C-alpha cells in the first residue's frame, strides 16, 4: 500500500518488474511513456517492467501496488 497526502509526488522512475496500481481512495495522476492518466477510486493502471512509473496525488491518496 502507498499513501500520499494531497499534492505529494513520487517522481517518475524506471522499475525492474511489472506492477498494477489500484486506487483505493482519492485521485491521482500517473505518468506513462505516452502522457499522463488521471485515475480515481476503483480504477487501475498497469506498467510493464520497462515502463517509467510514478504518481502525483490530487487528493489524499491510498493505492494498492501489486507487483510480479
N, CA, C and O atoms as CSV, one atom per row, in Angstrom:
chain,resi,resn,atom,element,x,y,z
A,1,UNK,N,N,0.834,-1.181,0.000
A,1,UNK,CA,C,0.000,0.000,0.000
A,1,UNK,C,C,0.878,1.242,0.000
A,1,UNK,O,O,1.930,1.296,0.637
A,2,UNK,N,N,0.413,2.214,-0.724
A,2,UNK,CA,C,1.096,3.503,-0.782
A,2,UNK,C,C,0.075,4.570,-0.396
A,2,UNK,O,O,-1.033,4.591,-0.933
A,3,UNK,N,N,0.437,5.446,0.521
A,3,UNK,CA,C,-0.421,6.556,0.915
A,3,UNK,C,C,0.336,7.854,0.733
A,3,UNK,O,O,1.484,7.980,1.162
A,4,UNK,N,N,-0.312,8.827,0.092
A,4,UNK,CA,C,0.270,10.151,-0.109
A,4,UNK,C,C,-0.754,11.209,0.268
A,4,UNK,O,O,-1.938,11.072,-0.041
A,5,UNK,N,N,-0.308,12.250,0.925
A,5,UNK,CA,C,-1.158,13.410,1.181
A,5,UNK,C,C,-1.339,14.182,-0.124
A,5,UNK,O,O,-0.519,14.074,-1.036
A,6,UNK,N,N,-2.399,14.947,-0.206
A,6,UNK,CA,C,-2.694,15.748,-1.387
A,6,UNK,C,C,-1.477,16.580,-1.807
A,6,UNK,O,O,-0.849,17.237,-0.977
A,7,UNK,N,N,-1.155,16.544,-3.092
A,7,UNK,CA,C,-0.075,17.355,-3.641
A,7,UNK,C,C,1.301,16.718,-3.613
A,7,UNK,O,O,2.239,17.257,-4.201
A,8,UNK,N,N,1.443,15.575,-2.939
A,8,UNK,CA,C,2.756,14.924,-2.898
A,8,UNK,C,C,2.967,14.073,-4.145
A,8,UNK,O,O,2.013,13.676,-4.815
A,9,UNK,N,N,4.234,13.804,-4.440
A,9,UNK,CA,C,4.563,13.124,-5.690
A,9,UNK,C,C,5.689,12.117,-5.486
A,9,UNK,O,O,6.622,12.350,-4.718
A,10,UNK,N,N,5.582,11.006,-6.183
A,10,UNK,CA,C,6.699,10.084,-6.345
A,10,UNK,C,C,7.175,10.301,-7.771
A,10,UNK,O,O,6.465,9.988,-8.727
A,11,UNK,N,N,8.375,10.834,-7.908
A,11,UNK,CA,C,8.914,11.179,-9.228
A,11,UNK,C,C,8.957,9.954,-10.138
A,11,UNK,O,O,9.207,8.844,-9.667
A,12,UNK,N,N,8.718,10.141,-11.422
A,12,UNK,CA,C,8.816,9.022,-12.358
A,12,UNK,C,C,10.201,8.369,-12.281
A,12,UNK,O,O,11.222,9.049,-12.178
A,13,UNK,N,N,10.205,7.051,-12.332
A,13,UNK,CA,C,11.439,6.276,-12.269
A,13,UNK,C,C,11.206,4.950,-12.999
A,13,UNK,O,O,10.064,4.530,-13.183
A,14,UNK,N,N,12.272,4.309,-13.404
A,14,UNK,CA,C,12.158,3.028,-14.094
A,14,UNK,C,C,12.151,1.906,-13.076
A,14,UNK,O,O,12.936,1.906,-12.127
A,15,UNK,N,N,11.262,0.953,-13.280
A,15,UNK,CA,C,11.190,-0.209,-12.410
A,15,UNK,C,C,11.890,-1.393,-13.059
A,15,UNK,O,O,12.413,-1.301,-14.169
A,16,UNK,N,N,11.886,-2.499,-12.341
A,16,UNK,CA,C,12.505,-3.721,-12.865
A,16,UNK,C,C,11.496,-4.873,-12.879
A,16,UNK,O,O,11.879,-6.033,-13.027
A,17,UNK,N,N,10.204,-4.550,-12.725
A,17,UNK,CA,C,9.162,-5.564,-12.655
A,17,UNK,C,C,7.829,-4.960,-13.103
A,17,UNK,O,O,7.636,-3.748,-13.001
A,18,UNK,N,N,6.910,-5.794,-13.598
A,18,UNK,CA,C,5.568,-5.287,-13.907
A,18,UNK,C,C,4.844,-4.923,-12.608
A,18,UNK,O,O,5.123,-5.494,-11.554
A,19,UNK,N,N,3.919,-3.975,-12.693
A,19,UNK,CA,C,3.163,-3.565,-11.498
A,19,UNK,C,C,1.777,-3.067,-11.911
A,19,UNK,O,O,1.587,-2.516,-12.995
A,20,UNK,N,N,0.820,-3.281,-11.010
A,20,UNK,CA,C,-0.540,-2.739,-11.147
A,20,UNK,C,C,-0.766,-1.816,-9.963
A,20,UNK,O,O,-0.477,-2.188,-8.826
A,21,UNK,N,N,-1.280,-0.610,-10.214
A,21,UNK,CA,C,-1.662,0.314,-9.151
A,21,UNK,C,C,-3.184,0.457,-9.175
A,21,UNK,O,O,-3.757,0.868,-10.184
A,22,UNK,N,N,-3.834,0.117,-8.066
A,22,UNK,CA,C,-5.282,0.236,-7.915
A,22,UNK,C,C,-5.568,1.340,-6.900
A,22,UNK,O,O,-5.121,1.265,-5.756
A,23,UNK,N,N,-6.308,2.359,-7.315
A,23,UNK,CA,C,-6.634,3.477,-6.415
A,23,UNK,C,C,-7.762,3.048,-5.483
A,23,UNK,O,O,-8.850,2.689,-5.934
A,24,UNK,N,N,-7.495,3.089,-4.186
A,24,UNK,CA,C,-8.487,2.738,-3.173
A,24,UNK,C,C,-9.170,3.967,-2.591
A,24,UNK,O,O,-10.312,3.893,-2.137
A,25,UNK,N,N,-8.460,5.111,-2.606
A,25,UNK,CA,C,-9.000,6.352,-2.045
A,25,UNK,C,C,-8.341,7.526,-2.761
A,25,UNK,O,O,-7.135,7.505,-3.007
A,26,UNK,N,N,-9.128,8.554,-3.097
A,26,UNK,CA,C,-8.584,9.774,-3.679
A,26,UNK,C,C,-8.480,9.741,-5.193
A,26,UNK,O,O,-9.059,8.883,-5.860
A,27,UNK,N,N,-7.717,10.709,-5.722
A,27,UNK,CA,C,-7.459,10.836,-7.165
A,27,UNK,C,C,-5.972,11.056,-7.347
A,27,UNK,O,O,-5.293,11.605,-6.479
A,28,UNK,N,N,-5.477,10.610,-8.506
A,28,UNK,CA,C,-4.043,10.636,-8.744
A,28,UNK,C,C,-3.772,10.800,-10.229
A,28,UNK,O,O,-4.599,10.436,-11.065
A,29,UNK,N,N,-2.614,11.349,-10.551
A,29,UNK,CA,C,-2.121,11.395,-11.927
A,29,UNK,C,C,-0.924,10.460,-12.005
A,29,UNK,O,O,0.036,10.584,-11.245
A,30,UNK,N,N,-1.003,9.516,-12.948
A,30,UNK,CA,C,0.075,8.565,-13.175
A,30,UNK,C,C,0.743,8.893,-14.499
A,30,UNK,O,O,0.069,8.928,-15.528
A,31,UNK,N,N,2.059,9.136,-14.502
A,31,UNK,CA,C,2.749,9.367,-15.764
A,31,UNK,C,C,2.929,8.054,-16.519
A,31,UNK,O,O,3.128,7.001,-15.913
A,32,UNK,N,N,2.858,8.127,-17.838
A,32,UNK,CA,C,3.156,6.980,-18.690
A,32,UNK,C,C,4.152,7.421,-19.747
A,32,UNK,O,O,4.447,8.610,-19.870
A,33,UNK,N,N,4.662,6.483,-20.498
A,33,UNK,CA,C,5.599,6.835,-21.560
A,33,UNK,C,C,4.927,7.642,-22.661
A,33,UNK,O,O,5.609,8.280,-23.463
A,34,UNK,N,N,3.575,7.621,-22.711
A,34,UNK,CA,C,2.856,8.355,-23.764
A,34,UNK,C,C,2.026,9.519,-23.227
A,34,UNK,O,O,1.210,10.074,-23.964
A,35,UNK,N,N,2.209,9.900,-21.978
A,35,UNK,CA,C,1.459,11.015,-21.405
A,35,UNK,C,C,1.120,10.779,-19.949
A,35,UNK,O,O,1.879,10.139,-19.221
A,36,UNK,N,N,-0.039,11.305,-19.517
A,36,UNK,CA,C,-0.472,11.152,-18.127
A,36,UNK,C,C,-1.886,10.600,-18.099
A,36,UNK,O,O,-2.684,10.848,-19.002
A,37,UNK,N,N,-2.184,9.843,-17.040
A,37,UNK,CA,C,-3.514,9.268,-16.854
A,37,UNK,C,C,-4.000,9.654,-15.467
A,37,UNK,O,O,-3.304,9.429,-14.477
A,38,UNK,N,N,-5.210,10.244,-15.388
A,38,UNK,CA,C,-5.807,10.581,-14.096
A,38,UNK,C,C,-6.781,9.478,-13.716
A,38,UNK,O,O,-7.649,9.106,-14.505
A,39,UNK,N,N,-6.631,8.953,-12.498
A,39,UNK,CA,C,-7.473,7.864,-12.025
A,39,UNK,C,C,-8.086,8.187,-10.665
A,39,UNK,O,O,-7.529,8.951,-9.877
A,40,UNK,N,N,-9.252,7.584,-10.410
A,40,UNK,CA,C,-9.930,7.720,-9.128
A,40,UNK,C,C,-10.201,6.358,-8.521
A,40,UNK,O,O,-9.650,5.347,-8.958
A,41,UNK,N,N,-11.055,6.341,-7.509
A,41,UNK,CA,C,-11.356,5.132,-6.737
A,41,UNK,C,C,-11.808,3.991,-7.656
A,41,UNK,O,O,-12.634,4.177,-8.549
A,42,UNK,N,N,-11.240,2.805,-7.406
A,42,UNK,CA,C,-11.528,1.572,-8.142
A,42,UNK,C,C,-11.050,1.575,-9.585
A,42,UNK,O,O,-11.473,0.731,-10.375
A,43,UNK,N,N,-10.188,2.497,-9.937
A,43,UNK,CA,C,-9.567,2.494,-11.258
A,43,UNK,C,C,-8.113,2.072,-11.094
A,43,UNK,O,O,-7.513,2.259,-10.035
A,44,UNK,N,N,-7.556,1.499,-12.163
A,44,UNK,CA,C,-6.185,0.995,-12.055
A,44,UNK,C,C,-5.388,1.262,-13.324
A,44,UNK,O,O,-5.940,1.574,-14.379
A,45,UNK,N,N,-4.078,1.128,-13.186
A,45,UNK,CA,C,-3.154,1.248,-14.305
A,45,UNK,C,C,-2.118,0.138,-14.169
A,45,UNK,O,O,-1.734,-0.241,-13.062
A,46,UNK,N,N,-1.677,-0.371,-15.305
A,46,UNK,CA,C,-0.627,-1.389,-15.300
A,46,UNK,C,C,0.606,-0.840,-16.002
A,46,UNK,O,O,0.501,-0.084,-16.969
A,47,UNK,N,N,1.764,-1.226,-15.508
A,47,UNK,CA,C,3.038,-0.873,-16.132
A,47,UNK,C,C,3.805,-2.167,-16.392
A,47,UNK,O,O,3.817,-3.067,-15.552
A,48,UNK,N,N,4.445,-2.255,-17.559
A,48,UNK,CA,C,5.316,-3.402,-17.773
A,48,UNK,C,C,6.662,-3.131,-17.114
A,48,UNK,O,O,6.886,-2.040,-16.590
A,49,UNK,N,N,7.541,-4.092,-17.134
A,49,UNK,CA,C,8.781,-3.953,-16.357
A,49,UNK,C,C,9.717,-2.862,-16.855
A,49,UNK,O,O,10.599,-2.432,-16.111
A,50,UNK,N,N,9.553,-2.403,-18.085
A,50,UNK,CA,C,10.466,-1.386,-18.616
A,50,UNK,C,C,9.882,0.021,-18.604
A,50,UNK,O,O,10.596,0.983,-18.886
A,51,UNK,N,N,8.595,0.158,-18.283
A,51,UNK,CA,C,7.962,1.482,-18.306
A,51,UNK,C,C,8.309,2.315,-17.079
A,51,UNK,O,O,8.444,1.801,-15.968
A,52,UNK,N,N,8.451,3.611,-17.312
A,52,UNK,CA,C,8.652,4.561,-16.224
A,52,UNK,C,C,7.334,4.694,-15.467
A,52,UNK,O,O,6.263,4.738,-16.072
A,53,UNK,N,N,7.425,4.758,-14.122
A,53,UNK,CA,C,6.220,4.896,-13.303
A,53,UNK,C,C,6.443,5.894,-12.180
A,53,UNK,O,O,7.575,6.114,-11.749
A,54,UNK,N,N,5.370,6.490,-11.715
A,54,UNK,CA,C,5.386,7.445,-10.625
A,54,UNK,C,C,3.951,7.810,-10.305
A,54,UNK,O,O,3.028,7.199,-10.842
A,55,UNK,N,N,3.743,8.792,-9.443
A,55,UNK,CA,C,2.385,9.231,-9.140
A,55,UNK,C,C,2.406,10.594,-8.479
A,55,UNK,O,O,3.352,10.950,-7.776
A,56,UNK,N,N,1.330,11.359,-8.720
A,56,UNK,CA,C,1.154,12.663,-8.080
A,56,UNK,C,C,-0.288,12.736,-7.581
A,56,UNK,O,O,-1.234,12.652,-8.365
A,57,UNK,N,N,-0.440,12.895,-6.261
A,57,UNK,CA,C,-1.780,12.871,-5.660
A,57,UNK,C,C,-2.502,14.204,-5.870
A,57,UNK,O,O,-1.947,15.277,-5.633
A,58,UNK,N,N,-3.750,14.105,-6.320
A,58,UNK,CA,C,-4.610,15.274,-6.462
A,58,UNK,C,C,-5.463,15.462,-5.213
A,58,UNK,O,O,-5.980,16.550,-4.958
A,59,UNK,N,N,-5.603,14.388,-4.439
A,59,UNK,CA,C,-6.318,14.353,-3.157
A,59,UNK,C,C,-5.536,13.407,-2.255
A,59,UNK,O,O,-4.639,12.707,-2.725
A,60,UNK,N,N,-5.868,13.377,-0.951
A,60,UNK,CA,C,-5.267,12.348,-0.101
A,60,UNK,C,C,-5.500,11.005,-0.781
A,60,UNK,O,O,-6.609,10.716,-1.231
A,61,UNK,N,N,-4.461,10.190,-0.856
A,61,UNK,CA,C,-4.456,9.039,-1.745
A,61,UNK,C,C,-4.023,7.764,-1.034
A,61,UNK,O,O,-3.098,7.772,-0.222
A,62,UNK,N,N,-4.709,6.669,-1.354
A,62,UNK,CA,C,-4.263,5.334,-0.969
A,62,UNK,C,C,-4.324,4.468,-2.210
A,62,UNK,O,O,-5.356,4.375,-2.875
A,63,UNK,N,N,-3.186,3.829,-2.514
A,63,UNK,CA,C,-3.071,2.996,-3.714
A,63,UNK,C,C,-2.551,1.622,-3.289
A,63,UNK,O,O,-1.635,1.514,-2.474
A,64,UNK,N,N,-3.150,0.587,-3.853
A,64,UNK,CA,C,-2.646,-0.767,-3.682
A,64,UNK,C,C,-1.709,-1.067,-4.843
A,64,UNK,O,O,-2.107,-0.953,-6.003
A,65,UNK,N,N,-0.480,-1.445,-4.549
A,65,UNK,CA,C,0.508,-1.799,-5.575
A,65,UNK,C,C,0.660,-3.309,-5.585
A,65,UNK,O,O,0.943,-3.924,-4.557
A,66,UNK,N,N,0.470,-3.900,-6.756
A,66,UNK,CA,C,0.616,-5.342,-6.918
A,66,UNK,C,C,1.700,-5.562,-7.953
A,66,UNK,O,O,1.572,-5.140,-9.103
A,67,UNK,N,N,2.778,-6.230,-7.537
A,67,UNK,CA,C,3.883,-6.436,-8.459
A,67,UNK,C,C,4.147,-7.912,-8.661
A,67,UNK,O,O,3.818,-8.747,-7.819
A,68,UNK,N,N,4.741,-8.206,-9.786
A,68,UNK,CA,C,5.085,-9.584,-10.113
A,68,UNK,C,C,6.418,-9.930,-9.476
A,68,UNK,O,O,6.901,-11.053,-9.626
